[in-house]
Amino acid sequence: MKFSKTSEYAIRILSFMAKAPEKRYSARFLVEKLKISDKYLRRLMTDLSKAGFVLSIQGREGGYMFAKSISLIYLSEIVDAVEGMDKYMCCILGFDECSDSNPCVMHNSWLPMREELLNTFKNKTLSSLNFDNINKF
């Protein structure tokens, strides 16, 4: 299972910013460093701002900065803010009706992996990510 582009970009943006959480980042700088289109980045930053993760400062010296501690921002909250966690709660084969009482052929195999994935999302904060030797941004 892979993140959608929307969640992937939102986590990439905030992870990049979390390397130096006290800094203010211009949209132009983030676009150049992360290779995300300006329009897409600004839409994501609006969503992340509405969710209370970042502040958008207008003006010549403007940019984006964290609105709260990165130790209080969980991956599940980021995904939920930009697209919702529902995608990770449903049937891996895409069936509308898939439950313990009406399982698909993958239900019993997917359930433990889904729970582990959701637990990771719910327990990992930006500050708990490993930034040592990271050069992929």
C-alpha positions in Angstrom: 0.0 0.0 0.0 1.2 3.4 -0.9 0.3 6.9 0.2 -1.7 8.9 -2.3 0.2 11.8 -3.9 -1.8 14.3 -1.7 -0.8 12.5 1.6 2.7 11.9 0.3 3.3 15.5 -0.6 1.8 16.8 2.7 4.0 14.5 4.7 7.1 15.4 2.6 6.4 19.1 3.1 6.0 18.9 6.9 8.9 16.4 7.3 11.1 18.8 5.4 10.0 21.7 7.5 10.4 19.6 10.7 14.2 19.3 10.1 14.4 23.0 11.2 10.9 23.6 12.8 11.7 27.1 14.0 12.4 28.4 10.5 10.0 30.2 8.2 9.7 28.7 4.7 8.6 30.5 1.5 6.4 28.7 -0.9 9.0 29.3 -3.6 11.8 27.6 -1.5 9.5 24.6 -0.8 8.6 24.2 -4.4 12.2 24.3 -5.5 13.5 21.9 -2.8 10.6 19.4 -2.9 9.8 19.5 -6.6 6.1 20.0 -6.1 4.1 22.3 -8.3 3.4 25.7 -6.9 -0.4 25.3 -7.2 -0.4 21.9 -5.5 1.9 23.1 -2.7 -0.2 26.1 -2.0 -3.4 24.1 -1.9 -1.8 21.6 0.5 -0.5 24.4 2.7 -4.0 25.9 2.9 -5.3 22.6 4.1 -2.5 22.2 6.6 -3.0 25.7 7.8 -6.8 25.1 8.3 -5.9 22.0 10.3 -3.7 24.1 12.6 -0.3 22.6 11.7 1.2 25.7 10.0 0.8 29.4 10.0 0.7 31.3 6.7 2.4 34.7 7.1 1.7 37.2 4.4 4.0 39.9 3.0 7.5 40.3 1.8 9.0 38.4 4.7 6.1 35.9 4.7 6.1 32.2 4.4 5.0 29.1 6.4 6.0 28.1 9.8 4.7 25.6 12.3 1.8 26.7 14.4 2.4 24.0 17.0 5.1 21.7 18.2 6.1 18.9 15.8 5.8 16.5 18.7 2.1 17.1 18.6 1.5 16.5 14.9 0.7 12.9 14.1 0.9 11.3 10.7 -2.7 10.2 11.0 -3.7 13.9 11.5 -1.8 15.0 8.5 -3.4 12.4 6.2 -6.8 13.1 7.8 -6.4 16.9 7.1 -5.6 16.5 3.4 -7.7 13.6 2.3 -9.1 11.6 5.3 -8.2 8.3 6.8 -11.1 6.5 5.3 -9.0 5.2 2.4 -7.0 3.1 4.9 -10.1 1.7 6.7 -11.7 0.1 3.7 -11.4 -3.2 1.8 -8.0 -3.6 0.2 -9.7 -5.1 -2.9 -12.1 -2.1 -3.1 -15.4 -3.9 -2.1 -18.0 -1.7 -0.5 -19.3 -4.6 1.6 -16.3 -6.2 3.4 -16.4 -7.0 7.1 -15.8 -9.8 9.5 -19.3 -11.1 8.7 -19.0 -10.6 5.0 -15.2 -10.8 4.2 -13.5 -10.7 0.8 -10.7 -13.2 0.0 -8.0 -10.9 1.4 -9.9 -9.7 4.5 -8.2 -11.9 7.1 -4.7 -11.2 5.6 -5.2 -7.5 5.3 -6.8 -6.9 8.7 -3.5 -7.3 10.8 -1.5 -5.2 8.3 -4.2 -2.5 8.3 -4.2 -2.4 12.1 -0.4 -2.1 12.1 -0.5 0.7 9.5 -3.1 2.6 11.4 -1.2 2.2 14.7 1.9 3.6 13.0 0.0 6.6 11.6 -1.6 7.2 15.0 1.6 6.9 17.0 4.2 8.5 14.8 4.7 12.3 15.2 6.8 14.5 13.0 9.4 14.7 15.8 9.6 10.9 16.0 10.8 10.5 12.4 14.4 9.7 11.8 16.2 12.7 10.1 19.7 11.3 10.5 21.4 10.9 7.1 18.2 11.9 5.2 18.9 13.4 1.9 15.8 12.6 0.0 13.6 15.7 -0.2 
